[in-house]
């Protein structure tokens, strides 16, 4: 349940989490890196089409809302839709407020992956997601106790490896490093009942 968070806290988490993810994607795009999940698939499509990241990311997430509504509920689904919409808009329009002239690919992979992981962690903690594989990962964690980070890591690395057809091996290696950075944050910090147990222990 999300009863421990106020409406203001949820709104701040929605904005902050989406902003962190958007900035991480900007770092990846700057040096041509890829990532996993629907975001990675969206970057892949933008490289072989004339569509923007925001357009593809928004459309690719639409089918996953069916699973979200039936399995996770309307509140979760509406929050997720808003988060996806913010990320879609922000990535396409952040160049109005920030422009990066140069960044080393290795640093972009680590920092971008870290920003995406932290943003997703904030969003997950407030009972929302960024759609797509996030919904599937959270559903498997809620239903079967499989850590969301592990599911996400497997899916993400698969997407990145698929991209061997369009980018060179060096960028693939850095993209995998970025995906690992993202999902290590989730695997280490987003465990079922972990923080609930700490809260209960402190209260006792």
C-alpha positions in Angstrom: 0.0 0.0 0.0 1.0 3.6 -0.5 -0.5 4.9 2.7 2.8 6.0 4.1 3.2 8.7 1.3 1.2 11.9 1.1 -0.1 13.3 -2.2 2.7 15.9 -2.2 5.3 13.3 -1.7 3.9 11.2 -4.5 3.9 14.2 -6.9 7.5 15.1 -6.0 8.5 11.5 -6.5 6.8 11.5 -9.9 8.5 14.7 -11.0 12.0 13.9 -9.6 12.0 10.2 -10.7 10.9 11.1 -14.3 13.5 14.0 -14.4 16.3 11.7 -13.3 15.4 9.1 -15.9 15.1 11.7 -18.7 18.5 13.1 -17.9 20.0 9.7 -17.9 18.5 9.0 -21.4 19.9 12.3 -22.6 23.4 11.2 -21.5 23.0 7.9 -23.4 21.7 9.7 -26.5 24.6 12.1 -26.4 27.2 9.4 -27.1 25.0 6.9 -29.0 24.6 4.4 -26.2 21.6 2.2 -25.8 19.7 0.9 -22.8 17.2 -1.8 -22.0 13.5 -2.0 -21.6 11.0 0.0 -23.6 13.4 3.0 -23.3 16.2 0.9 -25.0 13.7 -0.3 -27.6 12.6 3.3 -28.2 16.2 4.4 -28.8 16.7 1.4 -31.2 13.7 2.5 -33.2 14.8 6.1 -33.4 18.1 5.0 -34.9 16.3 3.2 -37.8 13.4 5.6 -38.3 12.5 9.3 -38.3 10.5 9.3 -35.1 11.7 10.9 -31.9 12.4 9.1 -28.6 9.3 10.6 -27.0 6.9 9.5 -29.7 8.2 5.9 -29.8 8.5 5.6 -26.0 4.9 6.8 -25.5 3.4 4.5 -28.2 5.4 1.4 -27.2 4.1 1.6 -23.7 0.4 1.6 -24.6 -0.1 -2.2 -24.8 1.4 -2.7 -21.3 -1.3 -0.6 -19.7 -3.7 -3.6 -20.2 -1.5 -5.7 -17.9 -1.1 -2.7 -15.6 -4.8 -2.1 -15.1 -5.8 -5.8 -14.7 -2.9 -6.7 -12.4 -1.7 -3.6 -10.7 -4.9 -1.4 -10.5 -6.1 1.9 -11.8 -4.1 4.2 -9.5 -0.8 2.5 -10.4 -1.7 2.6 -14.1 -2.6 6.3 -14.0 0.6 7.2 -12.2 2.6 5.2 -14.7 0.9 6.8 -17.6 1.8 10.3 -16.2 5.4 9.2 -15.6 5.8 7.9 -19.1 4.2 11.0 -20.5 6.7 13.2 -18.6 9.7 11.2 -19.7 8.5 11.2 -23.3 8.0 15.0 -23.3 11.2 15.8 -21.3 13.6 13.8 -23.5 12.3 15.4 -26.6 12.5 18.9 -25.2 15.3 19.1 -22.6 17.5 20.6 -25.2 15.7 23.9 -24.5 17.2 24.0 -21.0 20.4 21.8 -21.2 22.9 21.2 -24.0 25.9 18.9 -23.6 28.8 19.6 -25.9 31.0 16.7 -24.8 31.0 13.8 -22.4 33.2 10.7 -22.3 31.3 7.6 -23.3 32.4 5.6 -20.2 31.3 8.4 -17.9 28.0 8.7 -19.8 27.4 5.0 -19.4 28.0 5.0 -15.7 26.3 8.3 -14.8 23.4 7.8 -17.3 22.8 4.3 -16.0 23.0 5.5 -12.4 20.5 8.4 -13.0 18.1 6.0 -14.7 18.4 3.5 -11.9 17.9 6.1 -9.2 14.9 7.6 -11.1 13.3 4.2 -11.5 13.9 3.5 -7.8 12.2 6.7 -6.7 9.2 5.9 -9.0 9.0 2.2 -7.9 8.9 3.2 -4.2 5.8 5.3 -4.8 3.8 2.6 -6.5 4.3 3.6 -10.1 6.6 2.6 -12.9 7.8 3.7 -16.3 5.6 1.3 -18.2 6.7 -1.6 -20.5 9.1 -4.0 -18.9 8.9 -2.1 -15.6 5.3 -3.2 -15.3 6.2 -6.8 -16.1 9.1 -6.7 -13.6 7.0 -5.2 -10.8 4.2 -7.7 -11.5 6.6 -10.7 -11.2 8.0 -9.3 -8.0 4.5 -8.7 -6.5 3.1 -12.0 -7.7 6.1 -14.4 -7.4 8.7 -12.6 -5.2 11.2 -12.4 -8.1 13.3 -9.2 -7.6 12.4 -6.5 -10.1 16.0 -5.6 -10.6 17.0 -9.2 -11.7 14.1 -9.4 -14.2 14.8 -5.9 -15.5 18.5 -6.7 -15.9 17.9 -9.8 -17.9 15.4 -8.0 -20.2 17.7 -4.9 -20.5 20.8 -6.8 -21.5 18.8 -8.8 -24.1 17.7 -5.5 -25.7 21.2 -4.1 -25.7 22.7 -7.3 -27.3 20.0 -7.2 -30.0 21.4 -3.8 -30.9 24.6 -5.3 -32.2 23.1 -5.0 -35.6 23.1 -1.2 -35.6 26.0 0.0 -33.4 29.7 -1.0 -32.9 30.9 -3.5 -30.3 32.5 -0.7 -28.1 29.2 1.1 -27.7 27.4 -2.2 -27.0 29.9 -2.9 -24.2 29.4 0.5 -22.7 25.6 0.1 -23.1 25.7 -3.1 -21.2 27.8 -1.5 -18.5 25.1 1.3 -18.3 22.3 -1.3 -18.1 24.2 -3.1 -15.3 24.7 0.2 -13.4 20.9 0.8 -13.7 19.8 -2.6 -12.5 22.4 -3.0 -9.8 20.8 0.0 -8.1 17.4 -1.6 -8.4 18.6 -5.1 -7.4 20.3 -3.8 -4.3 17.7 -1.3 -3.2 14.3 -2.5 -4.4 13.7 -5.7 -2.4 10.2 -6.9 -1.3 9.6 -6.0 2.4 13.1 -4.7 3.0 12.3 -1.2 4.1 9.0 -2.2 5.6 10.9 -4.5 8.0 13.3 -1.7 8.9 10.4 0.7 9.7 8.6 -2.0 11.8 11.9 -2.7 13.7 12.4 1.0 14.4 8.9 1.5 15.6 9.3 -1.4 18.0 
